Amino acid sequence: MSNRRNRALELLHQHIKNPKMIAHCLASEAVMRKLAIHFRQDEDDWGLCGLMHDIDVEITNADPLVHGTLSRSILQPLEMTENAIEAIERHNEMSSDMPRDKIIHHALAAAETITGLVFATAMVYPDKKISSVKAKSVVKRMKEKLFAASVKRENIMECELIGISISDFALMTIDALSPIQEELGF
């Protein structure tokens, strides 16, 4: 584990106390690392982007009009790239008037959102394990508006803006999350 990731985890635990939110951040990190490898990008930078994307969620009480706006100052000690910081600031479209216009922006919006759909899908499986989830089940659940109704399907579909089909993205996500499912509480 890199020294920067250790510092990031300390910062994450300082600012986020909810274990489910910590699990969401760890899941987002895993998916972003998988995407970084796919796009031949810096895996640590993209991973930290996923890990730290909700760093201000508890400070802002998850207010969608503010969440994301305090991240830059909190993340300063980690010396993250500008692209990663921008992605974090823009992942919540309600608090940012800046469009998502880079691969990492779309990747984070899609990655952090699909984790919720995969978690919800795993919960309806008999063993409740992410490793049991099939990509086709995630794709099927995408079409069911009442299933995990708070999950913004349009954000997940940003995977297509970066050249990944929803089927492939679901498979990549399951592959990224399965090895850490126990750490995520599954």
Residue pairs with C-beta under 8 A, 6 or more apart in sequence:
2 44
4 44
4 48
4 78
4 79
5 44
5 47
5 48
5 51
7 77
7 78
8 48
8 51
8 52
8 78
9 51
11 52
11 55
11 74
11 75
11 77
11 78
12 22
12 25
12 51
12 52
12 55
13 22
15 55
15 56
15 58
15 59
15 74
16 22
16 25
16 54
16 55
16 57
16 58
17 58
18 58
19 185
20 185
21 54
21 57
21 58
23 183
23 184
23 185
24 54
24 112
24 115
24 116
25 50
25 51
25 52
25 53
25 54
26 51
26 180
26 183
26 184
27 115
27 118
27 119
27 176
27 177
27 180
27 184
28 50
28 51
28 53
28 54
28 108
28 111
28 112
28 115
29 47
29 48
29 50
29 51
30 47
30 50
30 176
30 177
30 179
30 180
31 50
31 111
31 112
31 114
31 115
31 172
31 173
31 176
31 177
32 46
32 47
32 49
32 50
32 51
32 107
32 108
32 111
33 43
33 46
33 47
33 50
33 176
34 172
34 173
34 175
34 176
35 41
35 46
35 107
35 111
35 172
36 42
36 43
36 45
36 46
36 47
37 43
38 164
38 172
39 103
39 107
39 162
41 103
41 104
42 81
45 80
45 81
45 83
45 84
46 84
46 104
46 107
48 78
48 80
48 84
49 80
49 84
49 87
49 88
49 104
49 108
50 108
50 111
50 112
52 71
52 75
52 78
52 80
52 88
53 71
53 87
53 88
53 91
53 108
53 112
54 67
54 112
55 70
55 71
55 74
55 75
55 88
56 67
56 68
56 69
56 70
56 71
56 74
57 67
59 70
59 74
60 66
60 67
60 69
60 70
64 92
64 94
64 95
65 94
65 95
66 95
67 92
67 94
67 95
68 88
68 89
68 90
68 91
68 92
68 95
68 96
69 89
69 95
69 96
71 85
71 88
71 89
72 85
72 88
72 89
75 85
75 88
83 102
83 104
84 104
86 98
86 102
86 104
86 105
87 100
87 102
87 104
87 105
87 107
87 108
87 109
88 108
89 96
89 98
90 96
90 98
90 99
90 100
90 105
90 108
90 109
91 100
91 105
91 108
91 109
91 112
93 100
93 109
100 106
100 109
100 158
103 162
106 158
106 159
106 161
106 162
107 158
107 159
107 162
109 155
109 158
110 155
110 156
110 157
110 158
110 159
110 162
110 169
111 173
113 151
113 152
113 155
113 156
114 138
114 156
114 159
114 169
114 170
114 173
115 173
115 177
116 148
116 150
116 151
117 138
117 141
117 142
117 148
117 151
117 156
118 130
118 133
118 138
118 170
118 173
118 174
118 177
119 130
119 184
119 186
120 141
120 147
120 148
120 151
121 133
121 137
121 138
121 141
121 148
122 128
122 129
122 130
122 132
122 133
122 181
122 186
125 132
125 133
126 132
128 186
129 181
129 186
130 174
130 177
130 178
130 181
130 184
130 186
131 174
131 178
131 181
133 174
134 174
135 167
135 168
135 170
135 171
135 174
136 167
136 170
138 170
138 173
138 174
139 166
139 167
139 170
141 147
141 148
142 153
142 156
142 166
145 153
156 166
156 169
157 166
159 165
159 166
159 168
159 169
160 166
164 172
177 184
